[in-house]
Amino acid sequence: MTTIVAVQSEDGVIFGADSLVTATRKFKHPRMVKISQRGQFIIAGAGESAACDIAQHIWTPPVPTATDKRDFYHFVIAKVVPSLKACFKEHDYKWEEKGDETKFSFLIAVGGEVFDIADDFAVSLTDTGFYGVGSGSSLAIGALEAGASIEDALTIASRHDPYTAAPFLYMEQKKV
């Protein structure tokens, strides 16, 4: 359970996430973060910890070429998703066998653009500029839509979602 949001602008993207990890019990530790930098990528994950650990600590994302930088959406679909799937298979994470329950959700930024990647590896974009994953994300997105800052949106989510708690972590990526 998590609250992660990203706000896309013309200049780039800013991410914000809470710090509470819940599995069989609640965990908090400064090294357990929901947003991480991997090469030219910002990776934020919600859902099963194993999937998030692989994506944020083991996976080596592909490096975009000059051609890829002209269309990051295509790059994410054609190169990033297959690379992430291969890493999951290599590390024996069997997302296909998990049934109908949601396994994981990622917000991934490259080139200053954010992409929503679902557990079926569908890549989505929104024209609102507001992205979110995790149990409190709809609360935070609603606050953002109403004009709250990303900091205030996470605070609001933490007041109403029992699986969201401060301190909050922020990360920014400028558009290339």
C-alpha positions in Angstrom: 0.0 0.0 0.0 1.4 3.3 -1.1 0.8 6.8 -2.4 3.0 7.8 -5.3 2.1 10.7 -7.5 3.9 12.4 -10.4 3.1 15.8 -12.0 4.0 16.2 -15.6 4.7 19.7 -16.9 6.2 21.3 -20.0 9.6 21.4 -18.2 9.7 17.9 -16.9 8.2 15.8 -14.1 8.2 15.8 -10.3 7.5 12.7 -8.2 6.4 12.4 -4.6 6.0 9.3 -2.5 5.2 8.3 1.0 7.6 6.1 3.0 5.4 3.4 4.6 5.9 -0.1 3.4 3.2 -2.6 4.4 3.4 -6.3 3.9 2.8 -8.7 6.7 3.4 -5.7 9.0 4.4 -2.0 8.6 8.0 -1.1 7.8 9.8 2.2 7.7 13.5 2.7 6.9 15.3 5.4 5.1 16.8 2.9 2.6 13.4 1.5 1.7 12.3 4.1 -0.8 9.5 4.0 -3.4 11.3 6.3 -5.9 14.7 5.6 -7.2 17.1 6.8 -9.9 18.5 4.2 -12.3 20.6 5.7 -15.0 18.5 8.1 -17.0 15.3 6.8 -15.3 13.2 7.6 -12.3 11.3 4.5 -11.2 8.5 4.5 -8.7 6.7 1.4 -7.7 3.7 0.3 -5.8 2.3 -3.2 -5.1 4.3 -6.4 -4.5 7.7 -5.6 -2.9 9.5 -8.2 -5.0 8.5 -6.6 -8.3 9.4 -3.1 -7.0 12.8 -4.4 -5.7 13.6 -6.0 -9.0 12.7 -2.9 -11.0 14.4 -0.4 -8.6 17.5 -2.3 -7.6 18.3 -5.1 -10.1 17.0 -4.0 -13.5 19.3 -2.1 -15.8 17.1 0.1 -18.0 18.0 0.5 -21.7 19.8 3.7 -22.7 17.8 5.7 -25.2 19.5 6.4 -28.5 19.1 9.8 -30.3 16.2 8.2 -32.3 14.5 6.9 -29.1 14.7 10.5 -27.7 12.4 11.7 -30.5 9.5 9.5 -29.2 9.9 8.3 -25.6 6.4 6.7 -25.6 7.5 4.4 -28.4 10.8 3.8 -26.7 9.1 2.7 -23.4 6.7 0.3 -25.3 9.3 -1.1 -27.7 12.4 -1.3 -25.5 11.8 -0.5 -21.8 8.9 -2.9 -21.2 10.5 -5.9 -22.9 13.7 -5.2 -20.9 11.8 -5.1 -17.6 9.8 -8.3 -18.5 13.1 -10.0 -19.3 14.6 -9.0 -15.9 11.5 -10.3 -14.1 11.8 -13.6 -15.9 15.6 -13.8 -15.2 14.9 -13.3 -11.5 12.0 -15.7 -11.4 9.3 -13.2 -10.7 6.2 -14.9 -12.1 3.7 -12.1 -12.5 1.6 -14.1 -15.0 0.7 -16.7 -12.4 -0.6 -14.3 -9.8 -4.3 -14.4 -10.9 -6.6 -11.4 -11.2 -5.2 -9.4 -8.3 -3.1 -6.3 -9.0 0.5 -7.2 -8.6 2.3 -3.9 -9.2 2.1 -0.5 -10.8 5.0 1.7 -11.8 5.5 5.3 -12.7 8.6 5.6 -14.8 10.2 8.7 -16.1 12.7 9.0 -18.9 13.6 12.2 -20.8 11.5 14.2 -18.4 8.3 12.3 -19.4 6.3 10.1 -17.1 4.7 6.8 -18.1 2.2 4.7 -16.1 3.0 1.0 -16.5 0.5 -1.5 -15.2 1.0 -5.1 -14.1 0.0 -6.3 -17.6 2.8 -4.0 -18.9 0.3 -1.6 -20.6 1.9 1.8 -21.0 -0.5 4.7 -20.4 -0.4 8.5 -20.6 -2.9 11.1 -19.4 -3.6 14.6 -20.7 -4.2 15.9 -17.1 -0.5 15.7 -16.2 -1.4 13.9 -12.9 -0.3 10.4 -12.4 -0.6 8.1 -9.3 -0.2 4.6 -8.1 -1.0 3.0 -4.8 -3.8 2.9 -2.3 -3.9 6.6 -1.6 -3.1 7.9 -5.1 -6.7 8.8 -6.0 -6.9 11.0 -2.9 -3.7 12.7 -3.9 -4.7 13.1 -7.5 -8.0 14.6 -6.4 -6.1 17.1 -4.2 -3.8 18.0 -7.2 -6.8 18.5 -9.4 -8.2 20.9 -6.8 -5.0 22.9 -6.9 -2.9 21.4 -4.0 0.8 21.3 -4.3 2.4 17.8 -4.5 3.5 18.2 -0.9 0.0 19.0 0.3 -1.5 16.3 -1.9 0.6 13.6 -0.1 -0.3 15.1 3.3 -4.0 14.9 2.4 -3.6 11.3 1.3 -1.8 10.4 4.5 -4.7 11.8 6.6 -7.2 9.5 4.8 -5.3 6.4 3.7 -4.1 4.2 6.6 -1.3 2.8 4.3 0.3 6.2 3.6 2.7 8.0 5.9 5.4 10.7 6.0 8.2 11.4 5.6 7.7 12.0 1.9 10.4 11.7 -0.8 10.5 13.9 -3.9 12.5 13.5 -7.1 12.5 15.6 -10.2 13.6 15.1 -13.8 13.9 17.9 -16.4 12.8 17.4 -20.0 15.5 16.7 -22.6 
